[in-house]
Amino acid sequence: MEKMLAGRICLITGAGRGIGRATALLFASEGAKLVLSDLDQEPLDEVISQIKNQGGEAVGIVGDVTADDFAEKFVQTSVNAFGPDIHVIVNNAGYTWDGVVHKMTDEQWEAMLKVHCTAPFRIIRAAAPYIRENAKKEKAEGRIIMRKIINVSSVAGTDGNAGQANYSTAKAGIIGFTKTLAKEWGQLNVNVNAVAFGWIETRLTQPKKEDTVIEKDGKKIPVGVPKEHLDVFRLMIPLGRPGTPDEAARVILFLASPLSDYVSGQVIKVTGGW
């Protein structure tokens, strides 16, 4: 049986840990040529080494997706490694910086918009010439090759979440962008969809501790969820447990694969029924 992503050039941000890592490994097992990014060198090197040791193809770029020059560098890394085409983009990188509205700083607010909305927009814009020109050429030749964009959202974006006005707003924003791009690029045979995750076991949803932080721009940002909140969340999930990164990655694979060629402009909630 042919692998679902055989020969497909796939870009994934935030691929060193959690859902991004699981997605990269799953895509590799399905034959993808991978271009990966992460904020930190060590976890990115580890996932690339694992993919190569299993016979896959992967290159990586370390960097902050919110940096002004990141998108162009990321896309150029792909072109240099695999040629001037891009088949799949997974905008997964992100983090949380929680606070109630009346105590939230401008920096907290802007940071979430930048990482969850502006960064995906810039990456897609940088990739646009390669996606659009190849699609137009194929159309003129009477060929149809589907390309895929998958943006990672959250139930905080679909339903809101106390203490996360900034994150919820940004994750709602990426849904609006997804639906708009699906309408603009449908004529180019590009499926554009979003996945809204609930509680998936990653470092962002682990029980909060003093040393549970993300380091960015020299600042230590606390992440995680108070244990008492997690206990309540568990009771609200009909399946009775959080999802795993592997379970999250399978939904992204569905949207990246030929199985979803007539699915576009959609938001798939992955919540265990929550």
GIKAPE-V746809 format. One record per residue. RES is the residue in three letters. PHI is phi in degrees with one decimal (NA if undefined). PSI is psi in radians with two decimals (999 if undefined). OMEGA is omega as a letter, one per 40 degrees, with the letter a starting at -180 (none if undefined). Layout:
res:RES phi:PHI psi:PSI omega:OMEGA
res:RES phi:PHI psi:PSI omega:OMEGA
//
This chain:
res:MET phi:NA psi:2.28 omega:a
res:GLU phi:-68.5 psi:2.46 omega:i
res:LYS phi:-69.3 psi:2.50 omega:a
res:MET phi:-67.5 psi:-0.44 omega:a
res:LEU phi:-118.2 psi:0.44 omega:a
res:ALA phi:-56.1 psi:2.10 omega:i
res:GLY phi:76.5 psi:0.03 omega:a
res:ARG phi:-82.6 psi:2.37 omega:i
res:ILE phi:-90.9 psi:2.04 omega:a
res:CYS phi:-124.5 psi:2.22 omega:i
res:LEU phi:-104.5 psi:2.27 omega:a
res:ILE phi:-133.9 psi:2.18 omega:i
res:THR phi:-93.6 psi:2.72 omega:i
res:GLY phi:62.4 psi:0.73 omega:a
res:ALA phi:-91.9 psi:0.05 omega:a
res:GLY phi:-83.2 psi:-0.36 omega:a
res:ARG phi:-143.7 psi:2.92 omega:i
res:GLY phi:54.6 psi:-2.34 omega:a
res:ILE phi:-63.5 psi:-0.68 omega:a
res:GLY phi:-63.0 psi:-0.74 omega:i
res:ARG phi:-64.3 psi:-0.83 omega:a
res:ALA phi:-61.0 psi:-0.66 omega:i
res:THR phi:-66.9 psi:-0.75 omega:i
res:ALA phi:-60.9 psi:-0.79 omega:a
res:LEU phi:-66.6 psi:-0.68 omega:i
res:LEU phi:-68.2 psi:-0.76 omega:i
res:PHE phi:-60.2 psi:-0.72 omega:i
res:ALA phi:-61.4 psi:-0.71 omega:i
res:SER phi:-66.2 psi:-0.34 omega:i
res:GLU phi:-100.6 psi:0.24 omega:i
res:GLY phi:92.0 psi:0.17 omega:a
res:ALA phi:-71.6 psi:2.66 omega:i
res:LYS phi:-97.2 psi:2.08 omega:a
res:LEU phi:-108.1 psi:2.39 omega:i
res:VAL phi:-120.2 psi:1.97 omega:a
res:LEU phi:-116.6 psi:2.63 omega:i
res:SER phi:-135.1 psi:2.72 omega:i
res:ASP phi:-159.1 psi:2.77 omega:i
res:LEU phi:-71.4 psi:-0.46 omega:a
res:ASP phi:-118.0 psi:2.42 omega:a
res:GLN phi:-67.4 psi:-0.84 omega:a
res:GLU phi:-61.1 psi:-0.90 omega:i
res:PRO phi:-65.1 psi:-0.55 omega:i
res:LEU phi:-66.7 psi:-0.79 omega:i
res:ASP phi:-59.8 psi:-0.68 omega:a
res:GLU phi:-64.2 psi:-0.79 omega:a
res:VAL phi:-70.6 psi:-0.64 omega:i
res:ILE phi:-64.7 psi:-0.75 omega:i
res:SER phi:-61.2 psi:-0.73 omega:i
res:GLN phi:-63.1 psi:-0.74 omega:i
res:ILE phi:-63.8 psi:-0.79 omega:a
res:LYS phi:-66.7 psi:-0.66 omega:i
res:ASN phi:-64.8 psi:-0.40 omega:i
res:GLN phi:-96.6 psi:0.20 omega:i
res:GLY phi:89.7 psi:0.17 omega:a
res:GLY phi:-91.6 psi:3.06 omega:i
res:GLU phi:-117.0 psi:2.22 omega:a
res:ALA phi:-156.4 psi:2.48 omega:i
res:VAL phi:-129.8 psi:2.86 omega:a
res:GLY phi:-143.2 psi:2.82 omega:i
res:ILE phi:-138.8 psi:2.23 omega:i
res:VAL phi:-90.0 psi:2.30 omega:i
res:GLY phi:171.0 psi:2.90 omega:i
res:ASP phi:-89.1 psi:2.10 omega:a
res:VAL phi:-62.2 psi:-0.32 omega:a
res:THR phi:-87.6 psi:-0.11 omega:i
res:ALA phi:-64.7 psi:2.52 omega:a
res:ASP phi:-58.7 psi:-0.57 omega:a
res:ASP phi:-102.1 psi:0.11 omega:a
res:PHE phi:-65.6 psi:-0.85 omega:a
res:ALA phi:-56.5 psi:-0.82 omega:a
res:GLU phi:-63.7 psi:-0.70 omega:i
res:LYS phi:-65.5 psi:-0.71 omega:a
res:PHE phi:-63.1 psi:-0.87 omega:a
res:VAL phi:-65.5 psi:-0.69 omega:i
res:GLN phi:-65.2 psi:-0.60 omega:i
res:THR phi:-59.5 psi:-0.72 omega:i
res:SER phi:-64.9 psi:-0.82 omega:a
res:VAL phi:-62.1 psi:-0.74 omega:a
res:ASN phi:-64.4 psi:-0.63 omega:a
res:ALA phi:-84.4 psi:-0.70 omega:a
res:PHE phi:-128.1 psi:0.01 omega:i
res:GLY phi:100.1 psi:3.04 omega:a
res:PRO phi:-84.2 psi:1.04 omega:i
res:ASP phi:-150.0 psi:2.67 omega:i
res:ILE phi:-140.8 psi:2.27 omega:a
res:HIS phi:-106.6 psi:-0.59 omega:a
res:VAL phi:-140.5 psi:2.36 omega:i
res:ILE phi:-125.2 psi:2.22 omega:i
res:VAL phi:-115.7 psi:1.89 omega:i
res:ASN phi:-88.6 psi:1.62 omega:a
res:ASN phi:-110.9 psi:-0.47 omega:a
res:ALA phi:-59.1 psi:2.46 omega:i
res:GLY phi:170.5 psi:3.01 omega:i
res:TYR phi:-156.9 psi:3.07 omega:i
res:THR phi:-114.8 psi:2.67 omega:i
res:TRP phi:-145.8 psi:1.47 omega:a
res:ASP phi:-80.2 psi:2.76 omega:i
res:GLY phi:172.6 psi:2.60 omega:i
res:VAL phi:-73.6 psi:2.70 omega:a
res:VAL phi:-54.8 psi:-0.79 omega:a
res:HIS phi:-73.2 psi:-0.14 omega:i
res:LYS phi:-114.9 psi:-0.01 omega:a
res:MET phi:-77.0 psi:2.38 omega:i
res:THR phi:-89.4 psi:2.83 omega:i
res:ASP phi:-58.9 psi:-0.65 omega:a
res:GLU phi:-62.5 psi:-0.77 omega:i
res:GLN phi:-60.4 psi:-0.80 omega:a
res:TRP phi:-61.7 psi:-0.90 omega:a
res:GLU phi:-67.2 psi:-0.60 omega:a
res:ALA phi:-60.9 psi:-0.72 omega:a
res:MET phi:-70.0 psi:-0.70 omega:i
res:LEU phi:-63.5 psi:-0.68 omega:a
res:LYS phi:-69.0 psi:-0.76 omega:a
res:VAL phi:-79.0 psi:-0.59 omega:a
res:HIS phi:-96.8 psi:-0.30 omega:i
res:CYS phi:-119.8 psi:-0.97 omega:a
res:THR phi:-66.0 psi:-0.74 omega:a
res:ALA phi:-62.3 psi:-0.85 omega:i
res:PRO phi:-58.9 psi:-0.73 omega:i
res:PHE phi:-57.7 psi:-0.81 omega:a
res:ARG phi:-65.2 psi:-0.70 omega:a
res:ILE phi:-64.2 psi:-0.79 omega:i
res:ILE phi:-65.5 psi:-0.71 omega:i
res:ARG phi:-62.4 psi:-0.71 omega:i
res:ALA phi:-66.8 psi:-0.57 omega:a
res:ALA phi:-82.8 psi:-0.27 omega:a
res:ALA phi:-53.9 psi:-0.80 omega:a
res:PRO phi:-57.7 psi:-0.68 omega:a
res:TYR phi:-73.0 psi:-0.73 omega:i
res:ILE phi:-67.3 psi:-0.84 omega:a
res:ARG phi:-69.1 psi:-0.77 omega:a
res:GLU phi:-66.4 psi:-0.72 omega:i
res:ASN phi:-65.4 psi:-0.71 omega:i
res:ALA phi:-64.3 psi:-0.73 omega:i
res:LYS phi:-64.7 psi:-0.71 omega:i
res:LYS phi:-63.5 psi:-0.78 omega:i
res:GLU phi:-63.7 psi:-0.70 omega:i
res:LYS phi:-63.5 psi:-0.72 omega:i
res:ALA phi:-65.1 psi:-0.50 omega:i
res:GLU phi:-88.7 psi:-0.02 omega:i
res:GLY phi:78.1 psi:0.36 omega:i
res:ARG phi:-105.9 psi:2.62 omega:i
res:ILE phi:-121.5 psi:2.04 omega:i
res:ILE phi:-124.8 psi:2.04 omega:a
res:MET phi:-80.7 psi:2.37 omega:i
res:ARG phi:-116.4 psi:2.81 omega:a
res:LYS phi:-135.3 psi:2.39 omega:i
res:ILE phi:-124.7 psi:2.20 omega:i
res:ILE phi:-122.4 psi:2.05 omega:i
res:ASN phi:-104.0 psi:2.34 omega:a
res:VAL phi:-89.7 psi:2.08 omega:i
res:SER phi:-112.8 psi:-2.69 omega:a
res:SER phi:-160.9 psi:2.74 omega:i
res:VAL phi:-66.0 psi:-0.30 omega:i
res:ALA phi:-64.0 psi:-0.55 omega:i
res:GLY phi:-79.6 psi:-0.57 omega:i
res:THR phi:-83.3 psi:-0.54 omega:a
res:ASP phi:-126.3 psi:-0.15 omega:a
res:GLY phi:80.3 psi:2.76 omega:i
res:ASN phi:-156.7 psi:2.19 omega:a
res:ALA phi:-57.2 psi:2.37 omega:a
res:GLY phi:86.4 psi:0.02 omega:a
res:GLN phi:-134.3 psi:0.78 omega:a
res:ALA phi:-58.9 psi:-0.70 omega:a
res:ASN phi:-68.3 psi:-0.84 omega:a
res:TYR phi:-65.7 psi:-0.76 omega:a
res:SER phi:-62.8 psi:-0.75 omega:i
res:THR phi:-62.7 psi:-0.77 omega:a
res:ALA phi:-65.8 psi:-0.73 omega:a
res:LYS phi:-71.6 psi:-0.46 omega:i
res:ALA phi:-72.5 psi:-0.66 omega:a
res:GLY phi:-61.7 psi:-0.71 omega:a
res:ILE phi:-67.4 psi:-0.44 omega:i
res:ILE phi:-68.6 psi:-0.77 omega:i
res:GLY phi:-60.9 psi:-0.71 omega:i
res:PHE phi:-64.1 psi:-0.75 omega:i
res:THR phi:-58.5 psi:-0.86 omega:a
res:LYS phi:-65.9 psi:-0.63 omega:i
res:THR phi:-68.6 psi:-0.80 omega:a
res:LEU phi:-65.1 psi:-0.59 omega:i
res:ALA phi:-59.2 psi:-0.66 omega:i
res:LYS phi:-73.7 psi:-0.66 omega:a
res:GLU phi:-72.2 psi:-0.69 omega:a
res:TRP phi:-104.8 psi:0.05 omega:i
res:GLY phi:-56.7 psi:-0.67 omega:a
res:GLN phi:-64.7 psi:-0.28 omega:i
res:LEU phi:-98.6 psi:0.19 omega:a
res:ASN phi:62.4 psi:0.73 omega:i
res:VAL phi:-111.5 psi:2.10 omega:i
res:ASN phi:-86.7 psi:2.24 omega:i
res:VAL phi:-124.7 psi:2.06 omega:a
res:ASN phi:-139.0 psi:2.90 omega:i
res:ALA phi:-127.0 psi:2.64 omega:i
res:VAL phi:-117.0 psi:2.17 omega:i
res:ALA phi:-104.4 psi:1.81 omega:a
res:PHE phi:-84.6 psi:2.56 omega:i
res:GLY phi:-92.7 psi:-2.29 omega:a
res:TRP phi:-82.7 psi:1.80 omega:i
res:ILE phi:-111.6 psi:2.40 omega:a
res:GLU phi:-72.6 psi:1.73 omega:i
res:THR phi:-136.8 psi:3.13 omega:i
res:ARG phi:-67.8 psi:-0.35 omega:i
res:LEU phi:-75.0 psi:-0.33 omega:a
res:THR phi:-117.3 psi:0.21 omega:i
res:GLN phi:-75.8 psi:2.79 omega:i
res:PRO phi:-55.8 psi:2.30 omega:a
res:LYS phi:-68.6 psi:2.30 omega:i
res:LYS phi:-134.4 psi:2.92 omega:a
res:GLU phi:-61.9 psi:-0.56 omega:a
res:ASP phi:-95.8 psi:0.18 omega:i
res:THR phi:-87.8 psi:1.60 omega:a
res:VAL phi:-139.3 psi:2.77 omega:i
res:ILE phi:-112.8 psi:2.31 omega:i
res:GLU phi:-97.8 psi:2.11 omega:a
res:LYS phi:-143.5 psi:2.22 omega:a
res:ASP phi:53.6 psi:0.67 omega:i
res:GLY phi:76.3 psi:0.08 omega:a
res:LYS phi:-110.3 psi:2.40 omega:i
res:LYS phi:-95.6 psi:2.00 omega:a
res:ILE phi:-105.9 psi:2.08 omega:a
res:PRO phi:-68.3 psi:2.38 omega:i
res:VAL phi:-130.3 psi:3.02 omega:a
res:GLY phi:106.3 psi:3.03 omega:a
res:VAL phi:-129.3 psi:2.37 omega:i
res:PRO phi:-54.0 psi:2.41 omega:a
res:LYS phi:-57.0 psi:-0.64 omega:a
res:GLU phi:-65.5 psi:-0.54 omega:i
res:HIS phi:-70.0 psi:-0.71 omega:i
res:LEU phi:-62.7 psi:-0.65 omega:i
res:ASP phi:-62.7 psi:-0.67 omega:i
res:VAL phi:-69.4 psi:-0.75 omega:a
res:PHE phi:-58.2 psi:-0.71 omega:a
res:ARG phi:-59.8 psi:-0.67 omega:a
res:LEU phi:-69.0 psi:-0.39 omega:a
res:MET phi:-87.8 psi:-0.15 omega:a
res:ILE phi:-95.7 psi:2.02 omega:a
res:PRO phi:-55.0 psi:-0.60 omega:i
res:LEU phi:-76.4 psi:-0.17 omega:i
res:GLY phi:78.7 psi:0.24 omega:a
res:ARG phi:-159.7 psi:2.79 omega:i
res:PRO phi:-74.1 psi:2.84 omega:i
res:GLY phi:-84.5 psi:2.82 omega:i
res:THR phi:-97.8 psi:2.77 omega:i
res:PRO phi:-56.1 psi:-0.62 omega:i
res:ASP phi:-64.8 psi:-0.69 omega:i
res:GLU phi:-66.5 psi:-0.65 omega:i
res:ALA phi:-64.6 psi:-0.74 omega:a
res:ALA phi:-64.0 psi:-0.56 omega:a
res:ARG phi:-65.1 psi:-0.57 omega:i
res:VAL phi:-70.8 psi:-0.69 omega:i
res:ILE phi:-63.4 psi:-0.71 omega:i
res:LEU phi:-60.5 psi:-0.75 omega:i
res:PHE phi:-54.5 psi:-0.81 omega:a
res:LEU phi:-71.9 psi:-0.39 omega:i
res:ALA phi:-88.1 psi:-0.24 omega:a
res:SER phi:-98.0 psi:2.98 omega:i
res:PRO phi:-63.0 psi:-0.27 omega:i
res:LEU phi:-62.2 psi:-0.38 omega:a
res:SER phi:-112.6 psi:0.44 omega:a
res:ASP phi:-63.5 psi:-0.32 omega:i
res:TYR phi:-115.0 psi:0.44 omega:i
res:VAL phi:-114.4 psi:2.08 omega:i
res:SER phi:-155.1 psi:2.59 omega:a
res:GLY phi:73.0 psi:0.39 omega:a
res:GLN phi:-109.2 psi:2.77 omega:i
res:VAL phi:-121.4 psi:2.02 omega:a
res:ILE phi:-99.6 psi:2.08 omega:i
res:LYS phi:-82.9 psi:2.30 omega:i
res:VAL phi:-123.2 psi:1.61 omega:a
res:THR phi:-136.2 psi:0.01 omega:a
res:GLY phi:68.0 psi:0.34 omega:i
res:GLY phi:96.5 psi:0.02 omega:a
res:TRP phi:-65.2 psi:999 omega:none
//
